[in-house]
Amino acid sequence: MLALISVADRIPPDHPLRPIKALADQALAAMTDAFDVMYAENGRVSVPPERLLLSQLLMALFSVRSERQFCEQLQYNLLFRWFLDLDLMEPTFDPSTFSKNRDGVA
């Protein structure tokens, strides 16, 4: 089945998460140099640090109880996928890899 829909088009223009995403993206853009250093030393991690930080922000905002539950919700929650810039066909995070990568960035 072929789907020609943009995840961003499914999020209402006045959704309260839109300004939060803009602020988060701006803050992450300022941290690009720090992320580049991490990539240079260790190679590219399975879950990019930018997405790890955005994921933790979503978990806090939506009171997601665990990383396992968050990774499950990424399978079907278009709002979460949009916030993390995941397209519909992109695979989601494995909970154990997510936890391991988070510990490596922290």
DAVEN-V440868 format. One record per residue. N is the residue number from 1. RES is the residue in three letters. PHI is phi in whole degrees, -180 to 180 (none if undefined). NEAR is the number of other C-alpha atoms within 12 Angstrom. Layout:
n->{N | N}
res->{RES | RES}
phi->{PHI | PHI}
near->{NEAR | NEAR}
//
This chain:
n->{1 | 2 | 3 | 4 | 5 | 6 | 7 | 8 | 9 | 10 | 11 | 12 | 13 | 14 | 15 | 16 | 17 | 18 | 19 | 20 | 21 | 22 | 23 | 24 | 25 | 26 | 27 | 28 | 29 | 30 | 31 | 32 | 33 | 34 | 35 | 36 | 37 | 38 | 39 | 40 | 41 | 42 | 43 | 44 | 45 | 46 | 47 | 48 | 49 | 50 | 51 | 52 | 53 | 54 | 55 | 56 | 57 | 58 | 59 | 60 | 61 | 62 | 63 | 64 | 65 | 66 | 67 | 68 | 69 | 70 | 71 | 72 | 73 | 74 | 75 | 76 | 77 | 78 | 79 | 80 | 81 | 82 | 83 | 84 | 85 | 86 | 87 | 88 | 89 | 90 | 91 | 92 | 93 | 94 | 95 | 96 | 97 | 98 | 99 | 100 | 101 | 102 | 103 | 104 | 105 | 106}
res->{MET | LEU | ALA | LEU | ILE | SER | VAL | ALA | ASP | ARG | ILE | PRO | PRO | ASP | HIS | PRO | LEU | ARG | PRO | ILE | LYS | ALA | LEU | ALA | ASP | GLN | ALA | LEU | ALA | ALA | MET | THR | ASP | ALA | PHE | ASP | VAL | MET | TYR | ALA | GLU | ASN | GLY | ARG | VAL | SER | VAL | PRO | PRO | GLU | ARG | LEU | LEU | LEU | SER | GLN | LEU | LEU | MET | ALA | LEU | PHE | SER | VAL | ARG | SER | GLU | ARG | GLN | PHE | CYS | GLU | GLN | LEU | GLN | TYR | ASN | LEU | LEU | PHE | ARG | TRP | PHE | LEU | ASP | LEU | ASP | LEU | MET | GLU | PRO | THR | PHE | ASP | PRO | SER | THR | PHE | SER | LYS | ASN | ARG | ASP | GLY | VAL | ALA}
phi->{none | -108 | -119 | -110 | -125 | -94 | -62 | -61 | -70 | -86 | -93 | -57 | -60 | -101 | -63 | -63 | -79 | -60 | -66 | -66 | -62 | -61 | -66 | -65 | -63 | -65 | -65 | -67 | -63 | -70 | -98 | -56 | -61 | -65 | -68 | -61 | -64 | -63 | -66 | -65 | -78 | -111 | 78 | -76 | -78 | -63 | -115 | -57 | -57 | -60 | -73 | -62 | -66 | -64 | -63 | -67 | -63 | -61 | -60 | -72 | -67 | -107 | 51 | -77 | -70 | -149 | -66 | -63 | -65 | -62 | -63 | -65 | -66 | -62 | -65 | -132 | -91 | -66 | -63 | -64 | -61 | -62 | -60 | -93 | 59 | -96 | -83 | -65 | -93 | -72 | -67 | -89 | -79 | -81 | -57 | -70 | -67 | -58 | -64 | -63 | -66 | -63 | -65 | -73 | -88 | -65}
near->{4 | 6 | 9 | 10 | 13 | 17 | 24 | 23 | 15 | 19 | 20 | 14 | 11 | 11 | 16 | 15 | 25 | 20 | 14 | 18 | 29 | 16 | 17 | 24 | 23 | 15 | 17 | 23 | 17 | 14 | 17 | 17 | 14 | 17 | 24 | 20 | 14 | 20 | 19 | 12 | 11 | 15 | 13 | 17 | 25 | 25 | 31 | 30 | 32 | 34 | 32 | 34 | 28 | 33 | 40 | 28 | 25 | 31 | 25 | 15 | 17 | 18 | 14 | 20 | 16 | 20 | 28 | 21 | 22 | 33 | 30 | 21 | 25 | 32 | 24 | 21 | 24 | 25 | 30 | 36 | 33 | 30 | 36 | 37 | 26 | 27 | 26 | 25 | 19 | 15 | 17 | 30 | 31 | 21 | 23 | 19 | 20 | 30 | 24 | 20 | 25 | 25 | 15 | 17 | 23 | 12}
//
